[in-house]
Amino acid sequence: MTSAGVPPLPALTLRQVQYFVALAHSRSFTQAAHALSVTQPALTAAIRQIEFLLGGRLFERSAHRLTLTEAGATILPLAERLLNAARGTFDDMTSTFTLQAQTVRIGFIPSVAARLLPVLGSLRDAHPNVRFALSDLPNSELVAALARGEIDLGVGIRDQADEAGHAASAEGFRCDDLFDDEIVLVARHDDPLASGGSVTWSQLTERDLAVFVRGNVSDSLQRTGGSQNLRLEPKYRMEYTEPLYALVRSGLALAILPRLYTLHLHDPALVALDVVAPRVTRTVALMSLVGKERGPQVSACRDWIAEHLAT
């Protein structure tokens, strides 16, 4: 192709985009200029240039307040995605001369770590040039990070949306279902409910229940209770697994949580039980952005996870 056939690049630079994103987050010219190590007049001039190139105002300015316009709020996630893609691409370019590898950025919900990480270990054994940047995130943060381009792949819950409306099932997301993770009950081994291999939701209505403060188990309880005309309201909400189990050991509560968290439960004082009538599951999926893969290493990693983690 001749140079005449190459479409021109926009005049907007990555540095200008960085200035816009920094100002959008700080909402202060002084703070943004300090963070960027530029003078305030230089930042002001750059923002005016960006607005000129894009054809409209990005900020509403007043004596005491700086806010995004409707257009600015729409452009911000696009600008963040552009910067994150540029950073990742630059890292790939430099790694060509150092590690001879491309780093694949993977986010995952904590409960899948025990199943995902061995799969990534086998991938490294088969392809030693692959490198990973790993982040364990709550599902809502994982999906939002994927939407912003901060990670290449996400392993999380398919249908749960975050507060900003991001969901792995939304348009623009590729979603490959991997397996279903069942919601189970953890009780003391001497609890009357532990004598059988399973319990029903109706048996839990008079018991104090504990769940994780994050995640979708509380929503699952609410939906299940509503569909069965049962009162299933958690009394305790814990951040981490050990305090949740401690509540059960003390006899203060029964824990409701995904089965993945019980894979390495080796406490003789506790037992995991199926909850039936009905069984409640959540779908764990491999997520990526449609058409946004940074290179063959990301595609190969996605295919490997889909093949080795799906059941």
Phi, psi and chi 1 to 4 in degrees:
 res  aa     phi    psi   chi1   chi2   chi3   chi4
   1 MET       -  134.0  178.7 -178.0  -67.3      -
   2 THR   -77.5  163.0   63.6      -      -      -
   3 SER   -61.7  -27.6   59.2      -      -      -
   4 ALA   -67.5  -22.0      -      -      -      -
   5 GLY   -92.1   -0.2      -      -      -      -
   6 VAL   -89.9  120.8  177.3      -      -      -
   7 PRO   -65.0  141.4   22.8  -32.3      -      -
   8 PRO   -70.2  147.4   26.8  -35.0      -      -
   9 LEU   -77.6  152.1  -70.3  171.3      -      -
  10 PRO   -65.9  153.5   22.6  -32.7      -      -
  11 ALA   -72.3  -14.8      -      -      -      -
  12 LEU   -67.6  130.1 -167.4   65.0      -      -
  13 THR   -99.5  160.8   67.9      -      -      -
  14 LEU   -63.5  -35.0  -73.6  174.0      -      -
  15 ARG   -64.2  -40.5 -173.3  171.0  -62.8  -82.3
  16 GLN   -63.3  -40.4  -71.2  171.7  -34.7      -
  17 VAL   -62.1  -40.8  174.6      -      -      -
  18 GLN   -61.5  -41.6 -177.8 -175.7   33.3      -
  19 TYR   -60.6  -43.8  -72.5    1.3      -      -
  20 PHE   -62.1  -46.2  162.1   65.5      -      -
  21 VAL   -64.4  -42.6  170.5      -      -      -
  22 ALA   -61.9  -42.8      -      -      -      -
  23 LEU   -69.9  -37.1 -176.9   58.4      -      -
  24 ALA   -62.3  -34.7      -      -      -      -
  25 HIS   -81.9  -38.1  -76.8  -69.2      -      -
  26 SER   -83.9  -28.3   68.0      -      -      -
  27 ARG    55.5   29.4  -55.5  -63.4  173.4   90.8
  28 SER  -148.6  122.4  164.6      -      -      -
  29 PHE   -61.9  -39.1  -84.1   92.4      -      -
  30 THR   -63.8  -49.9  -59.0      -      -      -
  31 GLN   -65.5  -42.4  -67.5  179.0   16.8      -
  32 ALA   -65.4  -42.1      -      -      -      -
  33 ALA   -62.8  -40.5      -      -      -      -
  34 HIS   -64.0  -44.6  178.8   73.7      -      -
  35 ALA   -64.4  -33.0      -      -      -      -
  36 LEU   -89.0   -7.0  -65.9  165.0      -      -
  37 SER    60.4   43.3  -61.9      -      -      -
  38 VAL  -128.8  165.1  -60.8      -      -      -
  39 THR   -77.1  155.8   65.2      -      -      -
  40 GLN   -63.3  -41.3 -172.0  168.2  -31.3      -
  41 PRO   -60.6  -36.9  -26.8   36.2      -      -
  42 ALA   -65.7  -39.3      -      -      -      -
  43 LEU   -66.6  -43.4  175.7   59.9      -      -
  44 THR   -60.2  -43.6  -59.3      -      -      -
  45 ALA   -64.3  -38.9      -      -      -      -
  46 ALA   -65.4  -41.9      -      -      -      -
  47 ILE   -64.7  -40.8  -64.7  -59.6      -      -
  48 ARG   -62.3  -38.4  -72.8  174.2  178.8  167.2
  49 GLN   -65.4  -41.3  178.2   68.4    5.9      -
  50 ILE   -61.5  -46.7  -63.5  169.6      -      -
  51 GLU   -62.9  -36.4  -68.2  176.3  -31.2      -
  52 PHE   -65.1  -43.9  171.6   77.3      -      -
  53 LEU   -68.6  -35.7  -68.8  170.2      -      -
  54 LEU   -84.5  -20.0  -66.0  179.5      -      -
  55 GLY    91.5   22.5      -      -      -      -
  56 GLY  -175.7  170.1      -      -      -      -
  57 ARG   -79.2  138.6  -64.7  177.6   64.5   85.6
  58 LEU  -102.4  -22.5  -60.9  173.9      -      -
  59 PHE  -130.5  147.2  -64.2   93.7      -      -
  60 GLU  -101.2  123.2  -65.3  -70.7   -8.2      -
  61 ARG  -110.3  137.3  -57.1  166.7  178.0   83.7
  62 SER  -137.7  179.2   66.9      -      -      -
  63 ALA   -63.8  -30.7      -      -      -      -
  64 HIS  -124.1    1.9  -56.2  -71.3      -      -
  65 ARG  -149.9  143.3 -169.2  178.4 -176.9 -171.1
  66 LEU  -127.1  120.5 -177.3   71.0      -      -
  67 THR  -130.6  158.4   59.1      -      -      -
  68 LEU   -77.6  140.6  -75.4  167.7      -      -
  69 THR   -73.6  172.2   63.4      -      -      -
  70 GLU   -59.8  -40.6 -177.5  176.8   -9.5      -
  71 ALA   -65.5  -40.8      -      -      -      -
  72 GLY   -62.0  -41.5      -      -      -      -
  73 ALA   -65.4  -33.4      -      -      -      -
  74 THR   -71.7  -38.9  -59.0      -      -      -
  75 ILE   -75.3  -29.2  -70.5  172.2      -      -
  76 LEU   -53.9  -52.9  178.1   58.4      -      -
  77 PRO   -63.3  -30.1   20.1  -32.0      -      -
  78 LEU   -67.8  -40.2  -58.0  176.5      -      -
  79 ALA   -66.8  -40.6      -      -      -      -
  80 GLU   -62.4  -42.5  -70.1  174.5  -32.3      -
  81 ARG   -63.6  -40.7 -175.4 -179.6  -61.1  176.8
  82 LEU   -62.2  -45.4  175.4   61.0      -      -
  83 LEU   -64.6  -43.4  -74.9  179.7      -      -
  84 ASN   -65.0  -38.4  -73.2  -41.8      -      -
  85 ALA   -65.2  -40.5      -      -      -      -
  86 ALA   -64.9  -42.4      -      -      -      -
  87 ARG   -62.3  -44.6  -68.9 -171.9 -176.8  103.0
  88 GLY   -63.7  -40.5      -      -      -      -
  89 THR   -65.8  -40.8  -59.3      -      -      -
  90 PHE   -63.1  -41.0 -178.6   76.0      -      -
  91 ASP   -60.5  -41.0  -71.2  -17.5      -      -
  92 ASP   -63.8  -40.6  -65.8  -20.5      -      -
  93 MET   -64.7  -43.8  -66.4  166.5   66.0      -
  94 THR   -70.7  -34.5   55.8      -      -      -
  95 SER   -67.1  -20.1   67.8      -      -      -
  96 THR   -58.8  -32.0  -60.6      -      -      -
  97 PHE   -98.6   -5.0  -62.7   98.3      -      -
  98 THR  -115.1  -76.3   54.0      -      -      -
  99 LEU   -87.8   -6.6  -61.8  173.9      -      -
 100 GLN    52.4   44.2  -65.7  -64.3  -44.9      -
 101 ALA  -149.9  160.3      -      -      -      -
 102 GLN  -112.6  132.3  179.2 -171.6   29.3      -
 103 THR   -85.0  125.2  -61.3      -      -      -
 104 VAL   -98.2  122.9 -178.1      -      -      -
 105 ARG   -92.1  117.8  -56.0  166.8  -59.5  172.2
 106 ILE  -124.1  128.5  -57.4  173.8      -      -
 107 GLY  -109.7  147.9      -      -      -      -
 108 PHE  -152.8  150.6   55.8   89.9      -      -
 109 ILE   -73.2  145.8   56.1  175.2      -      -
 110 PRO   -56.3  -33.9  -27.2   35.7      -      -
 111 SER   -67.1  -20.0   58.6      -      -      -
 112 VAL   -91.6   -2.4  -55.1      -      -      -
 113 ALA   -56.9  -42.3      -      -      -      -
 114 ALA   -64.0  -26.0      -      -      -      -
 115 ARG   -96.2  -33.9  -70.2 -168.9   57.9  169.6
 116 LEU   -76.1  -46.0  172.6   63.9      -      -
 117 LEU   -62.9  -39.3  -62.8 -176.1      -      -
 118 PRO   -61.0  -33.2  -25.9   36.3      -      -
 119 VAL   -66.1  -41.1  169.0      -      -      -
 120 LEU   -68.4  -34.6  -63.6 -178.2      -      -
 121 GLY   -62.6  -40.8      -      -      -      -
 122 SER   -68.8  -31.2   64.9      -      -      -
 123 LEU   -65.9  -42.2  173.2   57.4      -      -
 124 ARG   -63.2  -38.0  -82.4  -72.7  -58.4  -85.0
 125 ASP   -63.4  -39.0  -69.1  -19.9      -      -
 126 ALA   -79.3  -29.9      -      -      -      -
 127 HIS  -135.2   82.4  -57.7  -81.5      -      -
 128 PRO   -60.9  -17.1  -21.2   32.9      -      -
 129 ASN   -82.1   -6.2   62.7  -35.9      -      -
 130 VAL   -81.9  134.8  177.4      -      -      -
 131 ARG  -120.4  151.9  -62.7  -68.7 -175.9  -89.5
 132 PHE  -123.6  143.4  -56.1  114.0      -      -
 133 ALA  -114.7  114.1      -      -      -      -
 134 LEU  -110.5  139.6  -57.8  176.3      -      -
 135 SER  -137.4  125.6  -55.0      -      -      -
 136 ASP   -94.7  126.4   59.3  -33.7      -      -
 137 LEU  -138.7  149.7  -59.2  165.5      -      -
 138 PRO   -59.5  153.5  -20.7   32.2      -      -
 139 ASN   -58.3  -41.1 -159.6   72.1      -      -
 140 SER   -63.9  -40.1   58.9      -      -      -
 141 GLU   -70.6  -33.9  -66.4 -178.6   17.8      -
 142 LEU   -62.9  -48.2 -177.5  150.0      -      -
 143 VAL   -65.6  -39.6  176.0      -      -      -
 144 ALA   -65.5  -39.8      -      -      -      -
 145 ALA   -63.9  -37.6      -      -      -      -
 146 LEU   -65.8  -42.5 -175.9   61.4      -      -
 147 ALA   -63.2  -33.5      -      -      -      -
 148 ARG   -82.8   -6.1  -67.2 -167.7  -61.6  -95.0
 149 GLY    80.7   16.3      -      -      -      -
 150 GLU   -77.9  -24.6  -66.1  174.8   -2.6      -
 151 ILE  -128.6  157.7   58.0  176.5      -      -
 152 ASP   -90.8  -38.2  -58.2  -54.2      -      -
 153 LEU  -134.7  147.6  -57.6  171.4      -      -
 154 GLY  -132.8  139.5      -      -      -      -
 155 VAL  -116.9  108.7  179.7      -      -      -
 156 GLY  -159.4 -159.4      -      -      -      -
 157 ILE   -91.0  130.5  -54.1  -56.2      -      -
 158 ARG   -67.8  -45.0  168.7  163.9   46.4   84.6
 159 ASP   -98.7   -4.4  -66.3  -36.0      -      -
 160 GLN   -80.7  123.9 -175.4 -176.8   -0.2      -
 161 ALA   -96.4  148.5      -      -      -      -
 162 ASP   -90.6 -178.7   67.2    7.3      -      -
 163 GLU   -64.4  -24.9  -65.5  177.9   -4.5      -
 164 ALA   -86.5    1.2      -      -      -      -
 165 GLY    90.7    1.5      -      -      -      -
 166 HIS   -70.6  136.8  -63.2  -57.7      -      -
 167 ALA  -148.5  145.6      -      -      -      -
 168 ALA   -65.8  -18.5      -      -      -      -
 169 SER   -90.9    1.7   56.0      -      -      -
 170 ALA   -75.8  164.5      -      -      -      -
 171 GLU   -61.5  140.1 -177.2  178.5   -3.5      -
 172 GLY    96.3  -11.9      -      -      -      -
 173 PHE  -101.6  135.6  -79.0   79.7      -      -
 174 ARG   -94.4  132.6  171.2  175.0  175.0  171.7
 175 CYS  -134.9  114.9 -159.9      -      -      -
 176 ASP  -109.0  112.4  -61.2  -47.3      -      -
 177 ASP   -64.9  135.3  -69.2  -10.8      -      -
 178 LEU  -105.4  -53.8  -61.8  172.7      -      -
 179 PHE  -165.9  165.2   57.6   87.3      -      -
 180 ASP   -98.0  136.9  -72.8  -24.7      -      -
 181 ASP  -112.8  118.6 -176.1   24.8      -      -
 182 GLU   -84.1  145.7 -168.6  170.5   -2.5      -
 183 ILE   -83.0  128.8  -56.1  -59.1      -      -
 184 VAL  -127.8  173.6  -60.8      -      -      -
 185 LEU  -112.7  135.5  174.7   78.4      -      -
 186 VAL  -111.5  123.7  172.1      -      -      -
 187 ALA  -131.0  164.7      -      -      -      -
 188 ARG   -66.5  147.9  -83.6  173.2   42.7  147.6
 189 HIS   -64.3  -22.6   76.3  -77.6      -      -
 190 ASP   -98.6    7.8   58.0   -6.7      -      -
 191 ASP   -69.4  141.3 -169.7  -77.1      -      -
 192 PRO   -53.9  -31.8  -27.2   35.1      -      -
 193 LEU   -71.0  -19.1  -67.3  177.6      -      -
 194 ALA   -78.7   -5.5      -      -      -      -
 195 SER   -71.9  -23.5   58.3      -      -      -
 196 GLY  -105.0  170.6      -      -      -      -
 197 GLY   -81.2  -12.0      -      -      -      -
 198 SER  -153.3  164.7   63.8      -      -      -
 199 VAL  -132.7  163.1  -60.6      -      -      -
 200 THR  -104.4  158.0   65.0      -      -      -
 201 TRP   -61.2  -34.4  -69.1  104.1      -      -
 202 SER   -64.7  -24.8   60.8      -      -      -
 203 GLN   -73.9  -10.3  -69.2  176.9  -79.0      -
 204 LEU  -100.4   -3.5  -54.5 -179.8      -      -
 205 THR   -65.9  -27.9   55.5      -      -      -
 206 GLU  -101.2    8.9  -59.2  -58.4  -38.9      -
 207 ARG  -108.1  150.1  -58.8  -66.5  -60.3  -89.9
 208 ASP   -76.8  129.6  -69.5  -24.7      -      -
 209 LEU  -114.9  147.6  -56.2  177.9      -      -
 210 ALA  -125.8  140.0      -      -      -      -
 211 VAL  -137.6  172.6  -61.1      -      -      -
 212 PHE   -73.7  144.3  -72.7  119.5      -      -
 213 VAL   -67.4  -28.1   68.5      -      -      -
 214 ARG  -106.9  166.8  -57.7 -170.9 -174.0 -169.8
 215 GLY    97.1 -174.8      -      -      -      -
 216 ASN  -110.9   13.4   61.2  -12.8      -      -
 217 VAL   -66.0  -40.5  173.1      -      -      -
 218 SER   -60.1  -41.7  -68.1      -      -      -
 219 ASP   -64.1  -39.4  -66.5  -22.7      -      -
 220 SER   -62.7  -41.4  -63.3      -      -      -
 221 LEU   -60.6  -44.3  -77.6  178.1      -      -
 222 GLN   -63.7  -44.4 -172.0  173.9   27.6      -
 223 ARG   -65.4  -42.5  -71.9 -166.3  -60.6  -91.3
 224 THR   -66.1  -43.9  -56.9      -      -      -
 225 GLY   -61.5  -40.8      -      -      -      -
 226 GLY   -64.9  -41.9      -      -      -      -
 227 SER   -70.6  -26.4   65.9      -      -      -
 228 GLN  -103.5    3.8  -57.7  -63.3  -50.4      -
 229 ASN    57.1   45.3 -162.9   26.1      -      -
 230 LEU  -120.9  151.7  -58.8  172.9      -      -
 231 ARG   -93.7  106.2 -177.3  179.7  176.2  -84.3
 232 LEU  -126.0   85.8  -62.7  171.5      -      -
 233 GLU  -118.7  118.7 -178.8   64.4   30.5      -
 234 PRO   -62.4  139.9  -20.1   32.1      -      -
 235 LYS   -94.0  -31.0 -176.5  172.0 -177.0  179.4
 236 TYR  -124.8  142.5  -56.8  102.8      -      -
 237 ARG  -130.9  115.3  -60.7  173.9 -172.6  -89.2
 238 MET  -110.2  151.6  -62.9  -69.8  107.4      -
 239 GLU   -82.6  -36.0 -175.5   79.0   28.0      -
 240 TYR  -125.9  164.7  -59.1  105.9      -      -
 241 THR   -65.8  -45.2  -54.7      -      -      -
 242 GLU   -61.5  -45.8 -175.8   50.4   39.0      -
 243 PRO   -60.8  -33.3  -24.5   35.1      -      -
 244 LEU   -63.6  -46.3 -163.1   70.5      -      -
 245 TYR   -67.8  -33.4  -71.8  160.6      -      -
 246 ALA   -63.3  -36.6      -      -      -      -
 247 LEU   -60.5  -40.1  -79.0  170.7      -      -
 248 VAL   -69.4  -45.5 -179.3      -      -      -
 249 ARG   -58.4  -37.1  -68.9 -169.0 -160.9   95.7
 250 SER   -76.8  -10.5   67.7      -      -      -
 251 GLY    83.3    8.0      -      -      -      -
 252 LEU   -79.2  -23.8  -70.4  174.0      -      -
 253 ALA  -161.4  165.9      -      -      -      -
 254 LEU  -103.4  144.2  -58.0  169.8      -      -
 255 ALA  -101.7  135.0      -      -      -      -
 256 ILE  -112.1  121.8  -58.1  -68.8      -      -
 257 LEU  -159.0  164.6   69.2  165.5      -      -
 258 PRO   -66.1  146.8  -23.6   35.4      -      -
 259 ARG   -59.3  -31.4 -175.3  179.5  -64.8  -80.8
 260 LEU   -53.6  -33.7  -78.3  173.2      -      -
 261 TYR   -71.8  -15.5  -78.6  101.2      -      -
 262 THR  -100.6    3.6   68.5      -      -      -
 263 LEU   -60.1  -31.8  -68.0 -179.7      -      -
 264 HIS  -117.0   33.2  -60.5  -72.5      -      -
 265 LEU   -84.8  103.5  176.5   60.3      -      -
 266 HIS  -121.0   45.6  -56.8  -61.0      -      -
 267 ASP  -103.9  114.1 -172.2  -27.1      -      -
 268 PRO   -61.8  -17.4   22.4  -33.1      -      -
 269 ALA   -81.1  -13.4      -      -      -      -
 270 LEU  -122.8  153.7  -56.3  177.4      -      -
 271 VAL  -141.0  141.1   59.6      -      -      -
 272 ALA   -98.1  132.0      -      -      -      -
 273 LEU  -124.4  143.3  -56.6  169.2      -      -
 274 ASP   -66.7  145.9  -67.1  -19.9      -      -
 275 VAL  -114.3  122.2 -173.8      -      -      -
 276 VAL  -121.6  176.6  -61.4      -      -      -
 277 ALA    58.2   61.7      -      -      -      -
 278 PRO   -99.1  167.2   36.0  -35.8      -      -
 279 ARG   -74.9  137.3  -67.6 -177.0 -179.1  -87.2
 280 VAL  -117.4  128.0  178.0      -      -      -
 281 THR  -128.9  162.3   62.1      -      -      -
 282 ARG  -127.0  145.8   58.6 -178.3 -166.2  160.5
 283 THR   -96.1  120.7  -60.3      -      -      -
 284 VAL   -88.7  130.0  176.0      -      -      -
 285 ALA  -134.0  156.4      -      -      -      -
 286 LEU   -96.2  121.1  174.9   60.5      -      -
 287 MET  -116.5  144.2  -60.0  172.3  -80.8      -
 288 SER  -154.5  170.9   56.5      -      -      -
 289 LEU   -91.1  134.7  -67.2  177.1      -      -
 290 VAL   -62.4  125.3  175.1      -      -      -
 291 GLY    69.1   16.4      -      -      -      -
 292 LYS  -114.5   13.2  -60.1  -65.4 -176.4 -179.1
 293 GLU   -69.3  137.7  -68.9  171.4   -3.6      -
 294 ARG   -80.3  -14.5  -67.5 -171.1  -66.1  121.3
 295 GLY   172.7 -178.8      -      -      -      -
 296 PRO   -64.0  -28.9   21.6  -33.4      -      -
 297 GLN   -65.2  -38.8  -62.6  -80.3   37.5      -
 298 VAL   -66.3  -44.8  175.1      -      -      -
 299 SER   -61.3  -43.5  -61.9      -      -      -
 300 ALA   -64.9  -39.1      -      -      -      -
 301 CYS   -65.4  -44.4 -174.9      -      -      -
 302 ARG   -59.2  -45.7  175.3  174.8   49.7   74.8
 303 ASP   -64.1  -38.7  -66.9  -16.7      -      -
 304 TRP   -64.8  -46.3 -177.0  -80.5      -      -
 305 ILE   -62.0  -44.9  -66.4  172.5      -      -
 306 ALA   -61.0  -37.4      -      -      -      -
 307 GLU   -75.7  -38.9  177.8 -177.9   -3.9      -
 308 HIS   -97.1  -16.0  -68.8   80.5      -      -
 309 LEU  -103.2  -22.1 -164.4   58.2      -      -
 310 ALA   -70.1  144.1      -      -      -      -
 311 THR  -129.0      -   56.9      -      -      -
